[in-house]
Amino acid sequence: QVQLVESGGGSVQPGESLRLSCAGSRIIFYLYHMGWYRQAPGKQREMVATITSAGKTNYDDSVKGRFTISRDNAQRMLYLQMDSLKPEDTAVYYCNAELTTTQKYDYWGQGTQVTVSS
């Protein structure tokens, strides 16, 4: 079955950077719209950034100018470069792959923890 595996999370201080990666397997990666979502303790999961199959990007206002989403279709990889991290960025970050044809295909990774604290 389709697998999405995130990596790159960790604990950093405010102002530092992290790069998250998501490796896709058993998926026709280039067809899918991809995204990063996050869920902080006690909060609902929220969209962080998305990138369409055509490469169009969209960001939540809270991360615009600090985070950059990108994809490498040949390697079936999704990335999230996170700069100028803030404590409010602390959450579990999830990779998502979505495709709608005659039916909807929606896959999630297991998540990777990002903690920003001084």
C-alpha positions as CSV (number, residue, x, y, z in Angstrom):
1,Q,0.0,0.0,0.0
2,V,1.0,3.7,-0.3
3,Q,3.5,4.8,2.3
4,L,4.5,8.3,3.3
5,V,7.4,8.5,5.8
6,E,8.4,11.8,7.4
7,S,11.8,12.6,8.8
8,G,13.8,15.6,9.9
9,G,11.9,16.7,13.0
10,G,13.6,17.6,16.2
11,S,14.1,20.1,19.0
12,V,15.5,23.5,18.2
13,Q,15.7,27.0,19.7
14,P,13.6,29.9,18.4
15,G,15.1,31.4,15.3
16,E,16.7,28.2,14.1
17,S,15.9,26.1,11.1
18,L,14.7,22.6,10.3
19,R,14.1,20.7,7.0
20,L,11.4,18.1,7.0
21,S,11.3,15.4,4.4
22,C,8.6,13.0,3.2
23,A,9.4,10.0,1.2
24,G,6.6,8.4,-0.8
25,S,6.5,4.8,-1.9
26,R,4.0,2.8,-3.9
27,I,2.5,6.0,-5.2
28,I,2.4,7.7,-8.6
29,F,3.9,10.7,-6.8
30,Y,3.8,13.3,-9.6
31,L,0.0,13.0,-9.9
32,Y,-0.7,13.9,-6.3
33,H,-1.2,17.2,-4.7
34,M,1.0,17.2,-1.6
35,G,0.9,19.1,1.6
36,W,2.3,19.5,5.1
37,Y,-0.1,19.8,8.0
38,R,0.5,20.1,11.7
39,Q,-1.2,19.4,15.0
40,A,-0.3,20.9,18.3
41,P,-1.4,19.5,21.6
42,G,-5.1,20.2,22.2
43,K,-5.6,21.7,18.8
44,Q,-7.0,20.5,15.5
45,R,-4.8,19.6,12.6
46,E,-4.1,22.6,10.4
47,M,-2.7,23.1,6.9
48,V,0.8,24.5,6.8
49,A,1.7,24.4,3.1
50,T,0.5,22.7,0.0
51,I,2.0,22.2,-3.5
52,T,-0.1,21.0,-6.4
53,S,1.0,18.5,-9.0
54,A,1.8,21.5,-11.2
55,G,4.0,23.0,-8.5
56,K,1.7,25.8,-7.3
57,T,2.3,26.5,-3.7
58,N,0.0,27.8,-0.9
59,Y,0.9,28.7,2.7
60,D,-0.9,29.4,5.9
61,D,-0.4,33.1,6.8
62,S,1.4,32.1,10.0
63,V,4.3,30.6,8.0
64,K,4.5,32.8,4.9
65,G,8.0,34.1,4.4
66,R,9.5,31.6,6.8
67,F,8.6,28.2,5.4
68,T,9.2,26.8,1.9
69,I,7.5,23.7,0.5
70,S,9.1,21.9,-2.5
71,R,8.9,18.5,-4.2
72,D,11.1,16.2,-6.2
73,N,8.9,14.0,-8.3
74,A,11.7,11.9,-9.7
75,Q,12.7,11.0,-6.1
76,R,9.2,10.9,-4.8
77,M,10.1,13.4,-2.1
78,L,8.3,16.3,-0.4
79,Y,10.2,18.9,1.6
80,L,9.4,21.6,4.1
81,Q,12.2,24.1,4.8
82,M,11.4,25.9,8.0
83,D,13.3,29.0,9.0
84,S,13.0,31.5,11.8
85,L,11.1,28.9,13.9
86,K,8.9,30.1,16.7
87,P,7.6,28.3,19.8
88,E,4.1,28.4,18.3
89,D,5.4,26.2,15.4
90,T,5.7,23.3,17.9
91,A,3.6,20.5,16.7
92,V,3.5,17.1,15.0
93,Y,4.0,17.6,11.3
94,Y,2.3,15.3,8.8
95,C,2.8,14.7,5.1
96,N,-0.3,14.4,3.0
97,A,-0.9,13.1,-0.6
98,E,-4.2,13.7,-2.3
99,L,-5.6,12.9,-5.7
100,T,-9.2,13.1,-6.9
101,T,-10.2,11.3,-10.1
102,T,-13.4,9.3,-10.2
103,Q,-12.7,8.7,-6.5
104,K,-10.6,10.4,-3.8
105,Y,-7.3,9.1,-2.7
106,D,-6.0,10.6,0.6
107,Y,-2.9,9.4,2.4
108,W,-1.1,10.5,5.5
109,G,2.3,9.8,7.0
110,Q,2.8,8.9,10.7
111,G,4.1,12.4,11.6
112,T,7.3,13.9,12.9
113,Q,7.7,16.0,16.1
114,V,9.0,19.6,15.9
115,T,9.7,21.3,19.1
116,V,10.8,24.9,19.3
117,S,11.8,26.0,22.8
118,S,14.5,28.1,24.5
